[in-house]
Amino acid sequence: PDSGRITIDGQHFEYPPSGPSLPPPWPRVTVVFQQLLLWPHLTLRQNIVLPLRLRGTPATGLPEMVELFGMADFIDRYPNEVSVGQRQRAALARAAILDPSYILLDEITSALDIEQTGVIMRYLVSLRDRGIGLLLVTHLIGFARRLLTRREGDELLFLENGRVVASGGIDLLTSTDHPRLREFLASAEELG
C-alpha cells in the first residue's frame, strides 16, 4: 500500500509509515487474490508450504489440506499444469495453512465447479465458526447468505463502482430500500 491506515486487533498500520516500521500483519492476516498469485516455478505443494518454510514452521497441516480440498492427484504439479479451479484450491490451502486470524478472499469460487464450491463453503463456515474473520468478495448471493449469520460483526457491503452504496446485516439481502441493490438481487434470483 502507498497510503492509508488500517487497524487490526488494536494495532495500527499506517502507510507510508510515520514512525518505526511495524512488522506486517501477515500471517495473522492472509489473502487469496482472484489472480491467485502462485509461483510458477514451484509445484502446488511447494507454493502451499513456502510461507511455512519462510517462518521455519513444519507443514504438519498439509496432509489434511490435501485431503480436504481433494488435491492428492495434482499437488506435485506446477500451476500451469492444472486447472484454474485446482490452483484456486491450492491458493486457499496456502492461506489457511498459516492458521490466520483473518482471511481476505477475492472471488474464491470463481473457477470452481458446484461440488468444489460446496467444499469451500463448508470449509469457510468451519473457519467462521472457529472465530476466524472472513472478508469475502463475491457475486454469489447464495454463497454470501450461507456464510452470513446474525452475529455481531457479520456485515454485508454492496459496492458499486468502488463505493459502498448499501450496508447491513443478512436482512439486507431480503429487505433493502436501495434501488440498485434490489436490481442486483432480482438479477441474482433470476439466475438461481
C-alpha positions as CSV (number, residue, x, y, z in Angstrom):
1,P,0.0,0.0,0.0
2,D,1.1,3.6,-0.6
3,S,-1.3,5.4,1.6
4,G,-4.0,4.8,4.3
5,R,-4.4,3.3,7.7
6,I,-5.8,0.0,9.0
7,T,-6.3,-1.2,12.5
8,I,-6.1,-4.9,13.3
9,D,-6.8,-6.1,16.8
10,G,-5.9,-2.7,18.1
11,Q,-2.6,-2.5,16.2
12,H,-2.4,0.4,13.7
13,F,-0.7,0.1,10.4
14,E,-0.1,3.4,8.6
15,Y,1.2,3.9,5.0
16,P,3.5,5.4,4.4
17,P,4.9,4.7,7.9
18,S,5.3,7.8,10.0
19,G,7.4,6.2,12.7
20,P,9.2,2.9,13.3
21,S,8.1,0.3,10.8
22,L,5.8,-2.4,12.2
23,P,6.1,-5.9,11.1
24,P,3.4,-6.6,8.5
25,P,0.1,-8.2,9.7
26,W,1.0,-11.4,7.9
27,P,0.5,-14.2,8.8
28,R,-2.3,-13.1,11.2
29,V,-4.0,-11.8,8.0
30,T,-3.7,-13.8,4.8
31,V,-5.2,-13.2,1.4
32,V,-6.4,-15.3,-1.5
33,F,-6.4,-13.0,-4.6
34,Q,-8.6,-13.6,-7.5
35,Q,-5.5,-13.9,-9.7
36,L,-4.2,-16.5,-7.1
37,L,-0.5,-15.3,-7.4
38,L,1.1,-18.7,-7.3
39,W,4.8,-19.0,-8.0
40,P,5.0,-20.7,-11.5
41,H,8.4,-22.4,-10.9
42,L,7.1,-24.1,-7.7
43,T,4.8,-27.1,-7.5
44,L,1.4,-26.6,-5.8
45,R,2.9,-28.4,-2.7
46,Q,5.9,-26.0,-2.7
47,N,3.6,-23.0,-3.1
48,I,1.5,-24.1,-0.2
49,V,4.3,-24.7,2.2
50,L,6.6,-21.8,1.2
51,P,5.2,-19.4,3.8
52,L,5.7,-22.0,6.5
53,R,9.2,-22.7,5.3
54,L,10.0,-19.0,5.4
55,R,8.8,-18.9,9.1
56,G,10.6,-22.1,10.0
57,T,7.3,-23.8,10.8
58,P,6.7,-27.5,9.9
59,A,4.0,-28.2,7.4
60,T,2.1,-30.6,9.7
61,G,-1.3,-29.5,8.4
62,L,-0.5,-30.2,4.7
63,P,-1.9,-33.8,4.5
64,E,-5.2,-32.6,6.0
65,M,-5.4,-29.7,3.4
66,V,-4.6,-32.0,0.6
67,E,-7.4,-34.4,1.6
68,L,-9.9,-31.7,2.4
69,F,-9.5,-30.0,-1.0
70,G,-9.0,-33.2,-3.0
71,M,-5.6,-32.3,-4.2
72,A,-3.8,-35.6,-4.0
73,D,-3.8,-36.2,-7.8
74,F,-2.3,-32.8,-8.6
75,I,-0.4,-31.5,-5.5
76,D,3.0,-32.1,-7.1
77,R,2.2,-30.4,-10.4
78,Y,3.1,-26.9,-11.4
79,P,0.4,-24.2,-11.6
80,N,0.5,-24.2,-15.4
81,E,-0.2,-28.0,-15.4
82,V,-3.5,-27.8,-13.6
83,S,-6.9,-26.1,-14.0
84,V,-7.7,-22.7,-12.5
85,G,-10.0,-24.3,-10.0
86,Q,-7.2,-26.6,-8.8
87,R,-4.9,-23.6,-8.5
88,Q,-7.7,-21.8,-6.6
89,R,-7.8,-24.6,-4.0
90,A,-4.0,-24.6,-3.6
91,A,-4.1,-20.8,-3.0
92,L,-6.8,-21.2,-0.3
93,A,-4.8,-24.0,1.3
94,R,-1.7,-21.8,1.3
95,A,-3.6,-19.0,3.1
96,A,-5.3,-21.3,5.6
97,I,-2.3,-23.5,6.5
98,L,-0.8,-20.5,8.3
99,D,-3.7,-20.6,10.8
100,P,-4.5,-16.9,10.4
101,S,-6.9,-14.8,12.5
102,Y,-8.3,-13.3,9.3
103,I,-8.5,-14.4,5.7
104,L,-9.4,-12.0,2.8
105,L,-10.9,-13.8,-0.1
106,D,-11.5,-12.3,-3.5
107,E,-13.9,-14.3,-5.6
108,I,-12.8,-17.6,-4.1
109,T,-15.3,-19.7,-6.0
110,S,-14.9,-18.0,-9.5
111,A,-13.3,-21.0,-11.1
112,L,-14.8,-23.9,-9.1
113,D,-17.4,-26.4,-10.1
114,I,-20.5,-26.7,-7.9
115,E,-19.1,-29.6,-5.8
116,Q,-15.8,-27.8,-5.0
117,T,-17.8,-24.6,-4.3
118,G,-19.7,-26.7,-1.7
119,V,-16.4,-28.0,-0.2
120,I,-15.0,-24.5,0.0
121,M,-18.2,-23.1,1.5
122,R,-18.3,-25.8,4.2
123,Y,-14.7,-25.1,5.0
124,L,-15.2,-21.4,5.3
125,V,-18.2,-22.0,7.5
126,S,-16.0,-24.1,9.8
127,L,-13.4,-21.3,9.9
128,R,-16.1,-18.8,10.7
129,D,-17.4,-21.0,13.5
130,R,-13.9,-21.3,14.9
131,G,-13.7,-17.5,15.1
132,I,-11.6,-16.8,12.0
133,G,-12.6,-13.5,10.5
134,L,-13.5,-13.7,6.8
135,L,-13.7,-10.8,4.4
136,L,-15.3,-12.2,1.2
137,V,-15.8,-10.6,-2.1
138,T,-18.4,-12.5,-4.2
139,H,-21.1,-12.1,-6.7
140,L,-22.8,-15.3,-5.5
141,I,-25.6,-14.2,-3.2
142,G,-26.4,-17.8,-2.0
143,F,-22.8,-18.2,-1.1
144,A,-22.8,-15.0,0.9
145,R,-26.1,-15.8,2.5
146,R,-24.7,-19.2,3.7
147,L,-21.7,-17.5,5.3
148,L,-23.5,-14.6,7.0
149,T,-25.1,-15.0,10.4
150,R,-27.0,-12.8,12.7
151,R,-24.0,-12.5,15.0
152,E,-22.5,-9.1,15.8
153,G,-19.8,-8.3,13.4
154,D,-21.3,-10.0,10.4
155,E,-21.9,-7.4,7.8
156,L,-22.7,-7.2,4.1
157,L,-21.4,-4.3,2.0
158,F,-22.8,-3.7,-1.5
159,L,-20.3,-2.0,-3.7
160,E,-20.9,-0.2,-7.0
161,N,-18.1,1.5,-8.9
162,G,-15.7,1.0,-5.9
163,R,-18.0,2.7,-3.4
164,V,-20.2,1.3,-0.6
165,V,-23.8,2.1,-1.5
166,A,-25.6,-0.2,1.0
167,S,-24.5,-2.0,4.1
168,G,-26.2,-4.0,6.9
169,G,-26.7,-7.5,8.2
170,I,-28.1,-10.5,6.5
171,D,-31.5,-8.9,6.3
172,L,-30.1,-6.6,3.7
173,L,-30.5,-9.5,1.2
174,T,-34.2,-9.7,1.7
175,S,-35.2,-6.1,2.6
176,T,-33.5,-3.1,1.1
177,D,-34.6,0.3,0.1
178,H,-31.6,0.8,-2.2
179,P,-32.8,0.5,-5.8
180,R,-29.5,-0.7,-7.3
181,L,-29.2,-3.4,-4.7
182,R,-32.8,-4.5,-5.3
183,E,-32.0,-4.7,-9.0
184,F,-28.9,-6.8,-8.4
185,L,-30.7,-9.2,-6.0
186,A,-33.5,-9.6,-8.6
187,S,-31.0,-10.5,-11.3
188,A,-29.3,-12.9,-8.9
189,E,-32.6,-14.5,-8.1
190,E,-33.4,-15.0,-11.8
191,L,-30.1,-16.8,-12.4
192,G,-30.7,-19.1,-9.4
